[in-house]
Amino acid sequence: MHLRSVSLAGLAAALAGSPALAQQPDDPADPDNQEIVVTGERGSALRGVAPVAVLDANAVAATGATSTGELLRTIRAQTQSGDGQEPIFLLNAQRVSGYEEIGTLPPEAIEKVEVLPEAAALKFGYPPTRRLVNFITKRNFRQVQLRATAGTTTEGGSSRGQGNVALTQLKGDSRITLSLEARHTDRLFQSERDVVPDPDILFDAIGNITAPGGGEIDPALSAAAGRVVTVAPVPEGGSSLAGFAAGANAPRLFDFGPYRTLVAQNDALKAEAVVAGRLGSAVSASLSLSAEQSRDRSLGGLAVGTLTVPAGNPASPFAGDVILHRAFVEVDPLRYNQTVTTLHAGALLRGAISGWRWDFNAAIDRQQTGTFAEHGLDLTAAQAAIGAGANPFVPLDPSLLSARLTDRSRLRTDTLGAKTVVSSPPIHLPAGEAGLTATVEAEQSSADSSTRGANPFELHLARARFEAALAVDVPLASRKRDFLPFIGELSLNASVKARRVGGFGSLTDTTFGIGWGPFEGVQFQLQSRRSAAAPGLTELSSPVLVVENVPVFDYRTGQTEIVTLTRGGNPRANCASPPPTKTPGSATRPAPSTR
């Protein structure tokens, strides 16, 4: 960049991003009017902070990534912090309104990627516990991209495809990206993998019988088999005592593979748009919009259940009641469908006043999840028919199995938030430039959850969050500045954040850190952090889902137990209908219990 006769104040303003420079008349004879050459690097995030890793355009291309998401997955080992946290994203050394601004960029538009250490996050209003990834884009770039990918599992069975059309245009400080993406994944059935039937699962298309309380089924059956019989398969084509004795203690196994999916069928559509540029001479802005809908369709296997066969049933050869374990092939498998819709809008304004840099970010998000789950059959009609004398050892009339236990649940979360970050001008110290960053943030969120069906549930939660933070970074020694050079590069950083969360009261975060670079290319970061956070509304408002007769392998006993599985729910909330007494994710054995 060439400037003629620029005053020291004008040069400082130029380096701070001032849009205008006062130029003096060109007079070669004036020694103060000689040409000044300023060498800079566009987009570099921080001066005096050595990056952890740097990828130029050739290194980015060498990764083979076709999207920014793929690029980030490739370099994930470098971008994760020491405790595994995901990084903070910058674009040309500036905060962004959301990941959408980064995710829509093609790798070809990226000139360089800088990964900066955790301590650098203080400069941008974040605690020094996450690394920064700064994407530096090309000055001018235009691309229309049509991309299609296809793949399949290594053993076949589930294919997937994705199509994307995108427009990217970068021109100076202006940026436009538009993207439309469609994805599809085929379902993968359990039968397409080498999954053998579990010998502990007694449910079968014809049936296996046990005693109501476990133990011996019938002394007469044990006498016919010549040993104590605790389980027996229903014989095909008849129900004589001799037929049951022939398969004594060797239950018939059933392959649920053709009726159960390991991978759900998925169809998704996503649209994104980002517009960025300058508003006047002193303020720049960006706007990002995105919408996505994803639909999963899966099969949970055949409905299963236990039926009591009374001693007086004409088809039963037993002196007492027995329990029949059935998988009902007479009706369709159980279905589980889920649709997730995600909407996002974010805007960011940034500028500088008297050397103080500021930016204001506002975002609104909505996510809605709708679930349709069939988790069993109402066996009341079937049990009544068997009690009235119907033969339980032959296929049942499908009309007796038409009532399904079905839940329709909906979870919607809305979040509206705003954040302002103000950074002071550099404070010049002998070892370098100290920085002070202040942050103020507010957020209002709500969650509405409901379930209609076999397990009714309803819950509404809302809360507000306000927080303020102050961070400081102070250099103590510097070899480059020749201040205590024998120590190397030494800096101290600290931050404190106070927040008020509705329903949880006041919470605080504090961090303290030291950065030391004894030699060129060697950096040590020591961080101490104490943090308190409230649980997210999604976890607190997740609807209850109760699924009966779920096989769960017990690693302690080495056997598979049939349990009633309860997922989601908030047992401490005020619900329209009391949820199950078990905590979310718990499992209880049904009655009667089975192996």
C-alpha positions in Angstrom: 0.0 0.0 0.0 1.5 3.4 -1.0 0.7 6.6 0.9 2.2 10.0 0.1 3.0 12.5 2.8 0.8 10.8 5.5 0.9 12.3 8.9 1.6 10.1 11.9 -2.0 10.5 13.1 -3.2 9.7 9.6 -1.0 6.6 9.4 -2.4 5.4 12.8 -5.9 6.0 11.6 -5.2 4.0 8.5 -3.8 1.0 10.5 -6.9 1.2 12.7 -9.2 0.9 9.7 -10.0 4.6 9.2 -11.7 5.0 5.8 -10.1 8.3 4.9 -6.6 9.7 4.8 -5.6 13.4 4.5 -3.1 13.7 1.6 -0.8 16.7 1.2 0.4 18.2 -2.1 3.1 16.1 -3.7 6.3 18.0 -3.3 9.5 15.9 -3.9 11.7 18.6 -2.6 10.1 18.4 0.8 11.9 15.7 2.9 8.6 15.2 4.9 6.8 14.5 1.6 8.7 11.4 0.6 6.9 8.1 -0.3 6.1 5.9 2.7 5.6 2.2 2.1 3.5 0.3 4.7 3.7 -3.5 4.6 0.8 -5.3 6.1 -1.0 -8.6 6.1 -4.7 -8.4 5.4 -6.9 -10.2 7.9 -4.3 -11.3 10.3 -6.1 -11.7 13.6 -3.5 -10.5 16.2 -0.1 -9.0 16.2 2.4 -10.4 18.6 0.6 -13.7 19.0 2.2 -16.6 17.2 -0.4 -18.9 15.5 -0.5 -22.6 16.6 -0.9 -23.5 12.9 -1.1 -21.7 9.6 -2.5 -23.1 6.3 -2.0 -21.2 3.1 -4.1 -21.6 0.0 -2.0 -24.5 -1.2 -2.3 -26.3 2.1 -6.1 -25.8 2.1 -6.3 -27.2 -1.4 -4.1 -30.2 -0.4 -6.7 -31.3 2.2 -9.1 -32.1 -0.7 -12.0 -30.6 1.2 -14.9 -29.5 -0.9 -16.6 -27.5 1.9 -15.6 -25.5 4.9 -17.1 -28.2 7.1 -14.9 -30.9 5.6 -11.9 -28.6 6.0 -12.6 -28.1 9.7 -13.0 -31.8 10.2 -9.6 -32.4 8.5 -7.8 -29.9 10.8 -9.8 -30.7 13.9 -6.8 -31.9 15.9 -5.2 -28.4 15.5 -8.4 -26.4 16.2 -9.6 -28.1 19.4 -8.4 -26.7 22.7 -6.6 -28.7 25.3 -9.9 -29.6 27.1 -11.6 -30.6 23.8 -13.7 -27.5 23.3 -14.6 -26.5 19.7 -13.0 -23.3 18.4 -14.2 -19.7 17.9 -14.5 -18.6 14.3 -13.3 -15.3 12.9 -13.5 -14.0 9.3 -10.7 -11.7 8.3 -9.9 -11.1 12.0 -13.5 -10.1 12.8 -16.2 -11.7 14.8 -19.0 -13.2 12.8 -22.8 -13.4 13.4 -22.7 -17.2 13.4 -21.2 -20.3 11.9 -23.3 -19.8 8.8 -20.9 -17.0 7.7 -18.0 -19.4 7.7 -19.8 -22.6 6.6 -21.1 -21.1 3.4 -17.6 -20.2 2.1 -16.0 -22.6 -0.4 -12.4 -23.6 0.4 -11.3 -22.0 -2.9 -12.2 -18.6 -1.5 -9.9 -19.0 1.5 -6.4 -17.5 1.2 -5.1 -18.6 4.6 -6.3 -20.2 7.8 -4.7 -19.2 11.2 -5.2 -21.2 14.3 -4.5 -19.0 17.4 -4.0 -20.1 21.0 -6.6 -20.0 23.7 -5.3 -16.8 25.2 -6.1 -14.8 22.0 -9.8 -15.4 22.6 -9.8 -12.6 25.2 -9.4 -10.0 22.5 -12.7 -10.9 21.0 -14.8 -11.2 24.2 -14.5 -14.9 24.9 -12.9 -16.7 27.8 -9.3 -17.9 27.2 -10.3 -21.5 27.0 -11.0 -22.0 23.3 -8.8 -21.6 20.3 -9.5 -19.1 17.5 -9.7 -20.1 13.8 -9.3 -17.1 11.6 -10.3 -17.5 7.9 -8.6 -15.0 5.6 -10.5 -14.7 2.3 -9.3 -13.7 -1.1 -9.9 -10.0 -1.9 -11.8 -10.7 -5.1 -13.4 -14.0 -5.8 -16.5 -15.3 -7.7 -17.7 -18.9 -8.0 -20.8 -20.8 -9.0 -20.6 -24.3 -7.6 -22.6 -27.4 -8.5 -21.6 -30.4 -6.4 -23.0 -33.9 -6.1 -21.7 -36.7 -4.0 -22.7 -40.3 -3.6 -21.6 -43.1 -1.3 -22.5 -46.3 0.3 -21.6 -48.3 3.4 -18.5 -50.5 3.0 -20.7 -53.6 3.2 -23.5 -52.2 1.2 -27.1 -51.8 2.2 -27.3 -48.1 2.8 -26.5 -45.6 0.1 -26.5 -41.8 0.4 -26.4 -38.9 -1.9 -26.0 -35.1 -1.6 -26.5 -32.3 -4.1 -25.4 -28.7 -3.6 -25.7 -25.5 -5.6 -23.9 -22.4 -4.3 -23.0 -18.9 -5.4 -20.1 -17.0 -3.8 -19.0 -13.5 -4.6 -16.3 -11.5 -2.7 -15.5 -8.0 -3.8 -13.4 -5.9 -1.5 -15.4 -5.6 1.8 -18.6 -6.9 0.2 -19.6 -10.6 0.4 -22.5 -12.6 -0.8 -23.0 -16.3 -0.5 -26.1 -18.3 -1.4 -26.4 -22.1 -0.9 -29.0 -24.8 -1.4 -28.4 -28.4 -0.3 -30.4 -31.6 -0.4 -29.4 -34.9 1.2 -30.7 -38.4 1.2 -29.7 -41.6 3.1 -31.3 -45.0 2.5 -32.3 -47.1 5.5 -30.2 -50.0 6.6 -31.9 -53.1 7.9 -30.5 -55.2 10.7 -30.9 -58.3 8.4 -28.2 -56.7 6.1 -25.6 -57.2 8.8 -24.3 -60.3 10.6 -26.5 -59.9 13.7 -27.5 -63.2 15.0 -30.7 -63.7 17.1 -30.2 -63.2 20.9 -30.8 -66.4 22.8 -32.1 -64.4 25.8 -35.0 -62.9 23.7 -38.0 -65.2 24.0 -40.3 -63.3 21.6 -41.1 -65.4 18.6 -43.5 -65.4 15.7 -45.1 -68.6 16.9 -44.2 -68.2 20.6 -42.3 -69.5 23.6 -44.0 -70.3 26.9 -42.8 -69.8 30.5 -44.4 -70.1 33.9 -46.0 -66.9 35.3 -43.5 -66.4 38.0 -40.6 -68.2 36.3 -39.4 -71.7 37.3 -41.1 -75.0 36.3 -44.0 -74.6 33.8 -45.9 -77.8 34.6 -44.9 -81.0 36.3 -46.6 -83.1 33.6 -44.5 -81.3 31.0 -41.3 -82.0 33.0 -42.3 -85.7 33.3 -42.8 -85.9 29.6 -39.5 -84.3 28.8 -37.6 -86.2 31.5 -36.2 -83.0 33.1 -37.5 -79.8 34.7 -38.8 -77.5 31.9 -38.7 -73.7 32.4 -39.2 -72.7 28.8 -40.6 -74.4 25.7 -41.3 -73.3 22.1 -44.9 -73.6 20.8 -44.9 -76.6 18.5 -45.7 -75.9 14.8 -49.1 -77.4 13.7 -50.3 -78.4 17.2 -50.3 -77.8 20.9 -49.9 -81.3 22.5 -48.0 -81.8 25.6 -45.6 -84.1 23.7 -45.0 -81.3 21.2 -44.0 -78.9 23.9 -41.8 -81.5 25.5 -39.9 -82.1 22.3 -38.4 -78.6 22.4 -38.1 -78.4 26.2 -35.6 -75.8 27.4 -34.6 -74.9 23.8 -36.6 -71.7 23.0 -37.2 -70.9 19.4 -35.1 -67.9 18.3 -36.6 -65.3 16.0 -34.7 -63.0 13.6 -36.0 -59.4 13.9 -33.5 -58.2 11.3 -36.0 -57.8 8.4 -38.2 -55.6 10.6 -35.7 -53.3 12.3 -33.5 -50.6 10.9 -30.0 -49.9 12.1 -29.8 -46.6 10.0 -32.9 -44.5 9.5 -34.0 -43.2 6.1 -33.2 -39.5 6.1 -34.2 -36.7 3.8 -32.9 -33.2 4.4 -33.1 -29.8 2.7 -31.0 -26.8 3.7 -30.9 -23.2 2.4 -28.5 -20.5 3.5 -27.8 -16.9 2.6 -25.1 -14.4 3.8 -24.8 -10.8 2.8 -22.0 -8.5 4.2 -20.6 -5.1 3.4 -20.1 -1.6 4.6 -22.8 0.8 5.8 -21.3 4.2 5.1 -17.6 4.8 5.8 -17.3 3.8 9.4 -19.6 0.8 10.0 -19.7 -2.7 8.4 -22.4 -5.2 8.7 -23.4 -8.8 7.9 -26.6 -10.7 7.8 -27.0 -14.4 7.7 -30.2 -16.5 7.2 -30.6 -20.3 7.2 -33.4 -22.8 7.2 -33.1 -26.6 7.4 -35.5 -29.5 7.7 -34.4 -33.1 8.3 -36.7 -36.1 8.3 -35.9 -39.5 9.7 -38.0 -42.6 9.0 -37.1 -45.9 10.8 -38.6 -49.2 11.9 -38.4 -50.4 15.5 -39.0 -54.1 14.7 -42.1 -56.1 15.2 -44.4 -55.4 18.1 -43.9 -57.9 20.9 -45.8 -58.8 24.1 -46.7 -61.4 26.6 -50.1 -63.0 26.8 -51.5 -65.1 29.7 -52.9 -68.4 28.5 -55.4 -69.6 31.2 -55.5 -73.2 32.3 -59.1 -73.5 31.0 -58.2 -72.5 27.4 -59.2 -75.4 25.0 -55.8 -75.2 23.2 -53.7 -75.4 26.3 -52.5 -78.8 27.5 -51.3 -77.4 30.9 -52.9 -77.7 34.3 -52.1 -74.1 35.2 -51.7 -70.7 33.5 -48.7 -70.1 31.3 -47.1 -67.0 29.7 -46.9 -66.8 25.9 -44.1 -64.6 24.5 -45.1 -63.5 21.0 -43.7 -61.3 18.2 -46.7 -60.3 16.2 -46.0 -60.8 12.5 -49.7 -60.4 11.8 -49.4 -56.6 11.8 -46.9 -54.1 10.4 -43.6 -53.3 12.3 -43.5 -50.4 14.7 -42.6 -47.0 13.2 -40.5 -44.2 14.5 -40.5 -40.9 12.6 -38.9 -37.6 13.5 -38.8 -34.2 11.8 -36.4 -31.5 12.9 -36.8 -27.9 11.6 -34.2 -25.3 12.3 -34.4 -21.6 11.5 -31.7 -19.0 12.2 -31.3 -15.3 11.5 -28.2 -13.3 12.7 -27.0 -9.8 12.1 -23.7 -8.1 13.1 -22.6 -4.4 13.1 -19.1 -3.3 13.8 -17.1 -0.1 13.9 -14.6 2.0 15.8 -14.9 5.2 17.8 -11.8 7.1 18.9 -9.7 3.9 18.7 -12.3 1.8 20.6 -13.5 -1.1 18.5 -17.0 -2.4 19.0 -19.4 -4.8 17.5 -23.0 -5.7 18.1 -24.4 -9.1 17.3 -28.1 -10.2 17.4 -29.5 -13.6 16.6 -32.9 -15.4 16.7 -33.1 -19.1 16.5 -35.9 -21.6 16.5 -35.8 -25.4 16.5 -38.8 -27.6 16.4 -38.7 -31.4 16.7 -41.8 -33.5 15.9 -41.8 -37.2 16.8 -44.2 -40.0 15.9 -43.4 -43.1 17.8 -45.2 -46.5 17.9 -43.9 -48.4 20.9 -46.2 -51.3 21.3 -49.7 -52.8 20.9 -52.7 -52.6 23.2 -53.2 -56.3 23.9 -56.4 -55.9 25.8 -58.6 -57.3 23.0 -56.2 -60.2 22.2 -56.0 -61.1 25.9 -59.8 -61.0 26.2 -60.2 -63.3 23.2 -57.7 -65.8 24.6 -59.5 -65.7 27.9 -62.8 -66.5 26.1 -61.3 -69.6 24.4 -59.5 -68.4 21.3 -56.5 -70.5 20.3 -53.3 -68.5 21.3 -50.9 -70.8 19.5 -52.0 -69.9 16.0 -51.8 -66.5 14.2 -54.3 -64.1 15.8 -56.9 -62.1 14.0 -55.2 -58.8 13.0 -58.3 -56.9 14.3 -57.4 -58.0 17.8 -54.0 -56.2 17.3 -55.2 -53.0 15.7 -54.8 -50.7 18.7 -51.3 -49.3 18.8 -49.6 -47.5 21.7 -48.6 -44.3 19.9 -47.0 -41.0 21.1 -46.9 -37.8 19.1 -44.5 -35.3 20.7 -43.4 -31.8 19.9 -40.5 -29.8 21.3 -40.0 -26.2 20.2 -37.2 -24.0 21.5 -36.9 -20.2 20.7 -33.9 -18.1 21.5 -33.4 -14.4 21.0 -30.1 -13.0 22.0 -27.8 -9.9 21.6 -24.2 -9.3 22.5 -22.0 -6.3 22.5 -18.2 -6.4 22.6 -16.0 -3.3 23.1 -12.2 -3.4 22.9 -10.0 -0.6 24.1 -7.2 1.0 22.0 -3.8 -0.7 22.6 -2.2 0.3 25.9 1.5 0.6 25.3 3.7 -1.1 27.9 7.5 -1.8 27.8 6.8 -5.5 26.9 4.1 -4.8 24.4 0.5 -3.8 24.0 -2.0 -4.6 26.7 -5.7 -5.0 25.8 -9.0 -4.6 27.7 -12.2 -6.1 26.4 -15.7 -5.7 27.8 -18.7 -7.8 26.9 -22.5 -7.3 27.6 -24.9 -10.0 26.6 -28.7 -10.7 27.0 -30.8 -13.7 26.0 -34.4 -14.7 26.2 -35.3 -18.3 25.5 -38.4 -20.5 25.8 -39.2 -24.2 25.3 -42.6 -25.8 24.8 -42.9 -29.5 25.0 -45.9 -31.8 24.7 -46.8 -35.4 24.1 -50.2 -36.8 23.0 -50.9 -40.5 23.2 -50.1 -43.3 25.6 -47.8 -41.1 27.7 -49.3 -37.6 27.8 -46.9 -34.9 28.8 -46.9 -31.1 28.6 -44.3 -28.5 29.8 -43.5 -24.9 29.2 -40.3 -23.2 30.3 -38.9 -19.7 29.8 -36.0 -17.8 31.2 -33.9 -14.8 30.6 -30.1 -14.5 30.9 -28.0 -11.4 31.4 -24.3 -11.3 31.7 -21.3 -9.0 31.6 -17.6 -9.8 31.3 -14.3 -8.0 31.5 -11.0 -9.4 30.2 -7.5 -8.1 30.3 -4.2 -9.3 28.6 -1.0 -7.8 29.9 2.5 -8.5 28.5 5.2 -8.8 31.2 8.4 -9.6 29.2 9.3 -9.6 25.6 12.4 -10.6 23.7 11.2 -8.8 20.6 10.8 -5.5 22.6 14.0 -6.1 24.4 12.3 -5.9 27.8 13.5 -8.7 30.1 14.6 -10.6 27.0 16.2 -13.4 29.0 12.6 -14.5 30.1 11.3 -14.7 26.5 7.7 -13.8 25.7 5.6 -13.7 28.9 2.1 -12.5 29.3 -0.7 -12.6 31.9 -4.4 -12.7 31.2 -7.5 -12.8 33.3 -11.2 -12.5 32.9 -14.3 -12.4 35.0 -17.9 -13.0 33.9 -21.1 -12.6 36.0 -24.4 -13.8 34.7 -28.0 -13.8 36.0 -30.1 -16.8 34.8 -33.8 -17.0 35.4 -34.6 -19.8 37.9 -30.9 -20.3 38.8 -29.8 -17.0 40.2 -26.3 -15.5 39.9 -23.5 -17.5 38.4 -19.9 -16.5 37.7 -16.9 -17.6 35.6 -13.3 -16.7 36.3 -10.2 -17.4 34.4 -6.5 -16.8 35.0 -3.8 -17.6 32.6 -0.1 -17.3 31.8 1.5 -17.6 28.4 5.2 -18.2 28.1 7.3 -18.5 25.0 10.9 -19.2 26.1 12.1 -19.8 22.6 11.0 -19.0 19.1 8.3 -21.5 18.0 7.7 -22.8 21.6 4.7 -21.7 23.6 3.3 -22.8 27.0 -0.2 -22.0 28.1 -1.3 -22.4 31.7 -5.0 -21.7 32.3 -7.1 -22.0 35.5 -10.9 -21.7 35.1 -13.8 -21.9 37.4 -17.2 -21.9 35.7 -20.9 -22.3 36.7 -23.6 -22.9 34.1 -27.3 -23.7 34.0 -28.6 -26.7 32.0 -30.0 -26.0 28.6 -33.8 -25.7 28.1 -33.7 -28.6 25.6 -32.6 -31.1 28.2 -35.1 -29.7 30.8 -38.1 -29.8 28.4 -37.5 -33.0 26.5 -40.8 -34.9 26.2 -41.3 -38.3 27.9 -41.0 -41.4 25.7 -41.8 -44.8 27.2 -40.9 -47.9 25.2 -41.9 -51.3 26.5 -40.2 -54.7 25.9 -36.8 -53.2 24.9 -33.9 -55.7 24.9 -30.9 -54.3 26.9 -27.7 -56.3 27.4 -26.6 -56.4 31.0 -22.8 -56.4 31.1 -22.8 -57.4 34.8 -24.7 -60.6 34.3 -23.9 -61.2 30.6 -27.5 -61.6 29.8 -30.1 -59.6 27.9 -33.0 -58.2 29.9 -36.3 -57.1 28.6 -37.0 -53.7 30.1 -39.4 -50.7 29.9 -37.2 -47.8 28.7 -38.0 -44.2 29.7 -36.3 -41.4 27.8 -36.5 -37.7 28.2 -38.9 -35.9 30.5 -38.3 -33.7 33.5 -39.6 -35.4 36.7 -39.2 -32.3 38.8 -41.3 -30.1 36.4 -45.0 -29.4 36.7 -46.5 -31.5 33.9 -50.1 -31.9 32.8 -49.8 -35.6 33.4 -47.3 -37.0 35.9 -44.4 -38.6 34.0 -43.0 -42.0 34.9 -41.2 -42.0 38.3 -37.9 -43.1 36.8 -35.3 -40.5 35.9 -34.6 -39.7 32.2 -32.9 -42.5 30.5 -33.7 -45.1 33.2 -34.9 -48.6 32.5 -37.2 -50.8 34.6 -38.1 -54.4 34.3 -41.7 -55.0 33.4 -44.0 -57.4 35.1 -44.0 -60.3 34.5 -40.2 -60.3 34.3 -38.5 -62.3 31.5 -35.0 -63.3 30.9 
